[in-house]
Amino acid sequence: MEHNGAPQLPPIFFERAKLYEDTVACRRTDKVLAAPLISQLPIRLYGETTVQDTMLNYGACESSFVRYHQEFQPDLCYGPQSMFPTGPLEVLDCQYIRYPGKHLTDPNASFQVVDREDGYMSADEYLEYAEDPTGFFLRKVLPRHHAALNGLEMLDFSNAIWQGALYGMIPAAMPPVKQAFDAMSKAGAIMLDTAQAGGKICGMLAGMGWPSANDMSGFAPFDLFNDTLRGFLNTTMDMLECPEELLAALETSTKQQVRSIKHTFATQPFCKTYTFFLHNGFDMFMSREQWQTFYWPGLKACVEAVVACGGIPHIYIEDKMDSKLDILANELPAGKCIVTLINCDMQKAKELFAGKICISGGIDGTLLQYGTPEDVIKKVKASIDLLAPGGGFFLNADTSLDVAKPENLHAMFETARTYMKY
């Protein structure tokens, strides 16, 4: 058996895969699954390269990611794909992401997504998006995100029947459009190399015995507008000021994402875990009623599409969502999903999710960075005592780890391996 070009998979790969599957299914296991989400951590731990160089070439961090997994022996692996590849951003003259080497002087700084006050889409464009999402992205979103693609504004195939399609190609002969196509071609070539480099690292780790913790990432359809089109504040206000237009756009976004999920699983046979990083929907910004109207229907459809394709949906909730936990407990497919909880009431979550939904979390990133091994051991044991009984507990951090003390990481993993209480 091969995985992404890796050699024959060792027995420990299947042992870890079985532990993962049993944990997701909320079956009792003989130890806790421990694999906290990491991003820049191996780079900062070993100092063999920088985040800046990794964003330019994923291959630069290959040794560091291998060393991390060999030293700490997590139960699942992560590659470097969470870091934005900056080569294509340079070619495209990206306007909405800041990154080291151009905007940030620290070579180990992370990227930043700029939430513009005026957004990259106006409220009166919701229905235009809903009617023709692909055309809207081609002619409006891409040029607004990337200055090198301004020429795409001239393209219009909305009337591409009979000779309309031929006349629609006339702008392709004009310099701004040709320049945009050239930039897309260059960016595409760099992205191909980037994808291959990231795939090589994950393939190597699989060959050494680690199943992947995250094969593909997505988002709630609401967050398409929240993250990169309307912006956080604008989208939040749109629920009040133009709810019907927002709902029409969300329906279109949901259909697109469901199709994308099905295509991913049909064309990538090793894809298993699909992670949804939730950037909104939290209790402080969205009521239960708003969440059920605007946020949950699209996310639920995407989760159900992953399950229908035989995948594992991992819902990564980035802040407190206590008022919606019962909805997740009652409406998520039982024994099929992981939910990472941050700043949530874990006692309440355990009561609601027990035997149905795998709970991920239990360790604080700040504790791993600033605490002592004794602090970490105490926290891990307390989380296992609360969340592991009956099965369905995935020890994870409350943030994507960039910095942590090595001694604290060893304490966390060793405790997870040796301490168990039902």
N, C-alpha and C positions, 0 to 999 in steps of 0.2 A: 504493500500500500504506500502511496506517495501523497505528499501534501505540499502544494505550491512548489514543486520541483525538489522537495527535500528527499533524502534517502529513506530507507525502510524505517518506519516509526518504531521506537523502542517500547517495551512493555509499560514503562512508567507513563508514557503518553496516554495509554488507554486507562491506566489506573486513575490518573488525574481527570481524564474525560468522564469516567464513571462517577467520581466524586462530584464533579460539576453537575452532571445530569441528575444525580440523586438529590443534590442540594436544591436545584431548581424545582424538582418535583416534590419537595418538602418531605423526602424520605429521611429516616434517621441514618446518620453516618458515624463512623468511628472517630472522626476528627472534624474540625471546622475548616471549611474552604476559606483560604486566605490569599487574596490577590488584589491589594489596593490599586486603584487607578493611578497610573504614573504618566507623566509627560516629560519634563526635563530632568527628572531625578537622576538617571544614570549619567547624564552629561555632567551635572554638577558634582556628583559623588566622586568621579574619577578624574575629571579635568583633562581628558584626552583630546577633547575638542570643545567647541562652543555651540551655544544655541544658534548663533548667527550662521556659523558654518554648516550646521545641520539643516537649517532652513534652506540653505543654498544647495545642499547635497546630503540626502538622507544617509548615504553610504558612510559619511564621516563619523557617524555615531555607532556604527555596527559593533565595534569592539566593546563600547561602553554598555550597550544593551545586553550583549552576551554575558559580560562580566556581572552585571546586576543580577541576572537570572541565575547564573551559576553560584554567586555568593549567597544570595538570600533564599533561593529555592521557593519562589511563590508557586501556587498551584496552577496559575494560568499566566499567560504572557501578554505583554503589550509591546507594540512597535512604536516608531517615532511619528506615526501619521497624524497625531493630534497637533503637531507643529506645522504652521502654514508654510508651504513651499514658496520662498520669496523670489526665486528666479522668474517664474511667470508674472509675478506682480510687477517686477521691474520692466519687463517687456511690454506689459499692458498699461503701464503708468497708472497703477491702482490708486484710487482716491479714498477708499473707505477702510483701509487697514494700515496701521502704523507698525513698523517692525525694526529690529536692530540692524544696524548697517546703513540705514537711511534716515529714519526719524529718531531712533533711540541709540544713545551712545554706548550703553552697557551691552557687550556682546552676548551676555547671558540673560538679557531681558526677554520677556515674552512679547508676543504680538498683541495689538490692541485693535478692536473693531470700533470705528468711530460712529457714534450715534448722532447724526446730524439733526439739528433742531428742525430744519425744513424737510428732512427725510430725502429719500431718493424717489419718492412717489407721492403725488398729491392725493388728497381724499377724493377728488372728483375723477380719479383714474381707476378706482376700484372696478367699475363695471367694464371699462376697457380691458383691464386685465382678465376679468372673468369671461369675457367674450372671446379673447384671443391671447391666452397666456404666453404661448411660444413667441408670437409676433411682438407682444409687449416687451418680453425680456430682450429680444433681439434688437428692437428699435429704440427702446427707452432705458431699460435697466442696465444693460451692458455698457452703453456709452456713458451713463452717469456714474457707473462704478469704475470704469477704466477709460482714461482720456484717450488712449491710443485707439479706441474703438468708436470714436465719434462718427466715423463714416457710416456705421451701421444704421444710423438714423435715416439714411436715404433709401434703405431697402423697404419694399412693401409688396408682399405677395398675397395680400388679402383678396385680391381679385384675379387669382392665378388660374383662370380658365381660358381656353382657346388662346388667342394671342396675348391675353393679359399676362400670362406667365413669361412670354418672350419680352414684352415691354418692361416687365418688372426686373429683367436682368440688365437693362441699360445702365443703371447706376453702378453695376459691377465693373464697368469700364472706366469709371471716374476715379481720379487719384485718391480721394479720402477713403473710398470703399476698398480699393486695392491695398492701401496701407493698413486698413483694419484687418483684412484677410491675411496679410503678411504677418502682422502681429499675432493673430490667432494661431497661425501655423507654427511660428516660433515658440509661442507659449505651449502649444500642444506637444511639440517635440520634447520640451523640458519636462512637462508633466508625465509623458510616457517614461522617461528615464527615472523620474521621481517615483512613480508607481512601481516600477521594476525594482528599484533599490529598496523601497519599503517592503515589497513582497519577498525579496531575498532574505531580509532580516527575519521576518515572520516565518518563512520557510525553514531557515536555519534553526530557529528556536523550536519549531515543531519537530524537526529531526533530532533535536536534543531532548525532547520529551515534554514540551509544553504546548497544550492546546491554547488557542487564542481566546482572550477574554472579550475581544471586540473586533468583529470582522467588518462591520459597516456601521456608520453613524448617521442619524437622521434627526428630525425635530418634529415637534407638533406643528401642524399646518398653520396655526395662529402665529407661531414664531417666525415664519417666513416674512411676515410683515413687521413683526416686532423687532427682528434682528437687523435686517438689511434693506428694507424697503421704506416703510413709514417711520420706523424708529420707535423706541419704547414708549415715550410720552404720547406721541401722536396716535399710536395704535390703541393705547389705553383709553384715550379720549374718544376715539372713533366708536368704541362700544356704546357711547352715549350720544354722540353727535350724528353718526351715520351708520347705525347698526345694520340696516338692510343691505347696504352696499358692501359692508364688511362681510356679512354672512354669505352673500353671493360669491365674493372672492374666495372665502374659506372653502366653500363647496368645490370650486374649481381646483384650489390648491390641494385639497384632500384627494380628489380623483387623480391628479398628477402624481402625488406621492405614492398612492396605492399602486399605480401602474409601475412606478419606478422600483418599488419594493419587489413586486412580482418579477420584473425584468432582472433585478439583481440576483435573486435566488435561482432564476432559470438559467442564467449565464455564468454564475460563479458557484460551482458545485461544492466548494469548501466553505461557503458562507454559512455560518450557524447563528452567531449572536449579533443582533441588530440593536444598537443602543440609541435611545432617544434622550438627548440632553434637553431638559426643559428649562427654558430661559424666562418664563413668565408663568402665570397661573397661580402664583403664591398668594397666601392669605392676606398679606399686607397690600396687595395691588388688585386683587380680583375676588369678588364675592363668590359664594357657592353657586348662586343663580347665574352669574355671568360666566363662571367656569363651565357650568353645564350647558350653556347656550353657545358660547363662542370657542371654548378650548377643548373640552372633552370629546365631543363628537368626532372631530377630525383625528385626534390622537387615538381614540378607540378604534377607528376604522383602520389606521395604519398598524396598530398592534395586532388586530385580528388578521390583517394581511400577512404579517410575519408568521404568526402561528399557523395559518393555513398553508404556508409554504414550508412548514416543518422547522422553522427557526425559533430562536429564543428571544423574545423582546425584553430588553433591559431598559426600564424607565428610570432615568437618573434625575431625581427631583432636587434642584439646587437650593431650595430654601423651604421654609415652613409651609406645609400644606395640610395641617391637621383637620381642617373643616371638610376636606374632600377624601380623607383616607377611607371612609366607609364606602364611598362610591367605587374606589379602586378595588376594595376588598370584595364587593358584591358583583362587579361587572367585568373585571379582568378574568381571562380564562384560568381556571384553577390548575395548579401544578405545571404551568407553562411559562411563567413570567418572573422576572427579577425587578424589584423596586428598591432603588437606593434612596435612603431618607436622610436629609440634612436639616438640622434644627427642628426636627419633628418630635412628637411625643412617642418615644419608642415603646413604652409600656402599652399605650393605646394601640399602636401599630401591631404589636405582638398579639394582643387580644383579637384584633380584627382579622389579621392575616394568617393566623395559626392554621397550619395544615393546608393552606390554599395558595399563598403568595410568598415567594422567597424574599426575605428582608436582607438588604445589603446596607452595610454601614458599621457603626460601632466604635470607630477609633477617630480621634481628632488629629487633623494634620498639624495644628499648632503644637499639640503634645509631642508628636514625633519630631518636630523641629526644635522645641525648646525644653521639653521635659526630660526626665531621667528614665533609665530603664525600669526602675521600680515603679514609677508613675505609669509607664506603658503597660507593664505586666498587670498592675491593679485594674487599669481600665479595660484591658482585653478580657480578663477574667470576669469582670462585672458584666460586660456585654454578652459574653458566652452564657453566663448564668441566666440572664434575662431573655436572650433571643434564640439560643440554640435548642432548648427543650422541644422535643418532637420533630426536630429537623427544620430545614429551610432557612439557615442563617449563613450568609456570605460576609465574612469579615472584610470590610472596605473602609476607606478613609472618607472624611467629609469634604474632601477637595481633591483635585488632580494634583498629585504630589510632585513638587518641583525641588523641595529642599527637605531633608530629614537627616538626623544623626544616625550614622551606621549602627551604633550600639542600640539605639531605640528600634531600628528596623529588625535587628537580630532578636531583640526581646519580644517584639510583636509576633514574628513568624514562629519562634520557638514555643511561645506560649500557646499559639493556635494549634501547633502540632501536638502538644503534649497535655493540654488541659481540656477536659471535656466533662460536661455535667448535664445529665438529663433529669 
